[in-house]
Amino acid sequence: MLRTLGIGALSLLAAGTALVAQPSGSAWLKTNIDPGRAGVFVDGKYVGPAGNFGVARKYALPPGSHQVKFVDPRYEEFSTTVDLKAGQTTKVSQKLTEKPKPQGPFGALRTTVPEKYAAVYINDLYYGHAGEFNNSTQKLMLPVGEYDLRIEPPTGAPKSQKIKIEAGKTFIAK
């Protein structure tokens, strides 16, 4: 009897937790985007890489119509409008179309920004998040030239600087 009572109480607790975790005033967005490192922009705001909102996580939004854009510099952008309903999860799935590969010579950009999901922009185009370019084996390869670099952390002020990428060298942004 005690065991049955324990299972019943556990069931009630789980049901109560589900109600708290999914308030009726919220809606959720999940993504299945190839490539998963594509940046997700909702109503013009960067919210993180698409892979973050796949199986285990979802992004909470108010119900209603939202513009969603997926950006990766190696692929054509994809935009769609989603109509989110209160208490429901909407999933967007898309395989992005690959762009032609850039021509070298190349240099590299590394970031040392502590905010892993800070958005990295080159000449006002989203290129990824800081965690993708933060060590000697993870760097952004760019054709030789001068660029405007902007790094926008999820909270706090963006940092901008002019950078020069040289052939065979790595520029480290702080």
C-alpha positions, -999 to 999 in steps of 0.1 A, spaced: 0 0 0 28 24 9 45 16 -24 12 24 -44 8 56 -24 44 66 -32 39 60 -70 6 80 -69 23 109 -51 51 108 -76 26 109 -105 9 139 -90 42 156 -84 52 149 -121 19 163 -133 23 194 -112 58 199 -125 46 196 -161 20 223 -155 46 246 -140 71 240 -169 45 247 -196 24 278 -186 -5 284 -210 8 319 -219 40 306 -235 48 288 -268 80 271 -278 102 269 -309 123 238 -317 146 236 -347 160 208 -369 184 227 -392 212 214 -412 238 227 -404 231 228 -367 256 256 -361 235 281 -381 225 311 -361 188 314 -351 173 349 -352 138 355 -339 122 388 -348 157 401 -356 173 390 -323 201 364 -322 191 336 -298 218 310 -303 229 282 -327 201 260 -342 216 229 -326 207 244 -291 170 241 -299 168 206 -312 161 175 -291 167 186 -255 160 223 -255 134 247 -269 131 284 -271 101 301 -252 83 329 -270 50 346 -266 22 331 -287 17 347 -321 35 353 -354 73 355 -354 99 359 -381 126 332 -378 158 334 -398 187 309 -400 221 322 -409 254 305 -416 280 322 -438 286 290 -458 249 287 -467 221 307 -482 199 323 -454 165 308 -448 136 328 -433 101 318 -424 72 331 -404 59 308 -377 25 311 -359 31 299 -324 1 288 -303 0 290 -265 10 258 -248 23 242 -280 57 235 -295 64 244 -331 93 228 -350 111 243 -380 131 219 -401 152 229 -431 184 219 -449 202 251 -459 216 254 -495 254 256 -496 271 287 -512 302 284 -535 334 281 -515 355 313 -511 389 315 -527 422 319 -508 448 329 -497 433 326 -461 442 338 -426 424 329 -394 404 347 -367 402 334 -331 381 348 -303 389 349 -266 355 362 -255 343 345 -223 306 344 -235 305 312 -255 273 322 -274 283 358 -282 274 364 -319 303 371 -342 297 395 -371 321 402 -399 312 433 -420 277 432 -404 271 395 -415 266 368 -388 295 342 -390 288 321 -359 292 323 -321 324 330 -302 326 294 -289 332 282 -325 364 302 -328 380 301 -294 410 278 -295 439 268 -318 419 241 -336 387 262 -338 392 293 -359 373 312 -386 392 310 -419 388 342 -439 402 355 -472 431 380 -467 418 415 -462 405 441 -437 372 436 -419 349 452 -394 345 427 -365 316 430 -340 310 406 -311 277 408 -294 273 389 -261 239 378 -251 240 404 -223 261 435 -222 275 458 -248 288 447 -282 325 452 -290 336 464 -324 371 467 -340 388 468 -374 409 437 -381 434 427 -407 436 391 -418 470 381 -433 478 350 -452 488 321 -430 484 341 -398 459 341 -369 443 373 -356 432 369 -320 402 391 -310 397 400 -274 
